[in-house]
Amino acid sequence: MQRYIRQTILPQIGNAGQEKLLSSKVLIIGAGGLGHPVAQYLAAMGVGDIKIVDGDTVSITNLHRQILFTDDDIGKNKAEVLSQKIKMINHEVDVSFVPVFLDKKLALDLFATSDLIIDCTDNFESKFLINDVCALYDKPMIYGAISQFEGQVGVFWSSKGACYRCLYPSVPKSKIQNCAEAGVVGPVVGTIGSLQAMGAMKVLISRNDELTSLIGRVNFYNFYDHSYRSLRINLRPTCQCHKATFNEDAIFEANPVDCHYKSTAILVDVREENEWSEFHIEGSCHLPLSELENGRVPDFTLDREVILICKAGVRAERAREILQKMNYKNIQCSKRSVYEYQT
Ligand SMILES: [Zn+2]
């Protein structure tokens, strides 16, 4: 316990608190800017079992804020690289990773056996999914979000207070909003992630009655103005997550527009002009496969993260082959059809 003595001398932690940390199982969803400080601090403070979930790969545009990643990590799975790096911080803790994006089935599998779930994602869909599965299993959720110079942190626990849906009842309509490059700086994600790690520690070591003031409290920071406000979110009477009838069927299924998982990606539709003019996803770009086959050069840069989408997946796959031959490095295909988004 020598390793942890500077924290165990604090009466709020003590040896009893340290034992709780060492026997805790924590799930970190997202190995990006928020996931980095969360994973680092949790490993260093001795959280005994840490699992990191992320299907994304490291790209050059991540390096300015996801500070454990280096140029050598580009193209590798984020969850895998982050777990390797935090293992080096503390060999006494058990670190594992799941190299895929969270979906409903995976959440149902993983959350049941975790003590705490930390939301380090960058999209509304994942946050709703995390919230709902946490509510189903009655697990605490440490919420974090950032946009430009602003950040939010909160603790939700549906049986003891408000949940994320009490704050935001439903997913905002502007589906593709996250694809735009809103911009972000390292210290903002570093600070919010550190506050999440602190919230996680508090939840793990505290008795339930000590958490009353924490649950449902969300702090909003503007780091550019150095201002902040703290809001107490009340349990919303109509929120489904606190009702006895809440079950697996009511869980939000993450919207499958893949670019929601990647705030810097653009969605490129490779169907032909007539199909595009009939229907296309708001905010997507258009690059018909026929034009690509005829030598058209895309107007995005070689390292731009791009998700290709079409009707059945065949043309997106063909477009990916062509773009990869042209040295575009971050090209993926959507697993879904454009028409799944037609309302
Ligand atoms: Zn709620």
Residues whose N, C-alpha, C, O or C-beta is under 5 A from the ligand:
A	BS01	ZN	A162 C163 R165 C166 C239 C241
